[in-house]
Amino acid sequence: MDLAYREEIINNAKEILDDIPNYVILLAAVKTRSVQEVDAVIQAGITHIGHNYVQEAAPMIQVIGNRACLLYTSDAADELDGVDL
């Protein structure tokens, strides 16, 4: 991902966060997004990330670490058995 695109993601996410009240938690749906894109929204201040498929989210877990909360659908949580995180 080039730097201009990363900055665009960060600026857009910050703009969204500035427009919502502090008591609202924004959940970023990241299906089909790259690890770099998810890292950019976390850098912008988004702290809750949602994903449908554990297999696609597994590589993000190492990058996200404890900087954000990664949430799964109930179907995806069932798939955690046998996935080495």
N, C-alpha and C positions, 0 to 999 in steps of 0.2 A: 504494500500500500504506500502510495507516495505521501509526502509530508502535507501537501495542500489538501488532499482528501481527508487525512487524519484531522487536520485543523478544522475543516468544514464539519466533520462529525462532532468534534468537541464543542465548537461554537453553537451548532444546532441544539445539541443536548443541553448546554448551559442556558440557551434561550428558553427552551421548554421548561427547565427547572425554575427559571426566574419568573415564568408566567403562572406557575401553580402555587397554591398556598403551602406553607411549610409543613402543615399537618397531613398533606397528601403524599403517599408513597408512590412514586413512579416505578412501574415494573416494565423493564425493557424486554420485549420479546425478541429473541436473537436467533430464531430458527433460520438457517441458511447463511448466517453472518460469520465472518472470519474471526479468529482469535484476536487479530489486530483491531478489527472494528469494535469488538466487545471491550477490549482494553481501552480504547479511546473513550467510550461512553463512561466507563468507570473512572477514568481520569477526569472527565467532566463533572463527576459528582453523582452519577446514578449508582445506587447501592443495591438494587434488587434486579436480578437477571432471571428471565424465565426461558425454559427450554422444554421441548417436547420429547426429545430423544436422547437418552443417556449416551448412546454411542457417539453422537455428534457433540455432546457437551463434554465428554471425558477429556479431550485435549484442552478445553478451556479451564478446567478445574485447576490445573497446575498454574496457569497464568493468573487466574482470578485470586487464588489463595484466599486470604481472609479479608480482602478489600471489598468484597460484595457478597451478597447472599444469592446463591444459585438455586432457583426453585424449579421443580419438575411437575409435570402432570401426574396424576395417580397412576396412569398406565406406565409412564416412564419410571416411576419409583419402583414398580414391580420388576422392571428390567435390571435393577441394580444388582441383583443376585448374580454373582460371577464376574462382575465388572471390577477390574483392579483399579482403584482410584488412589 
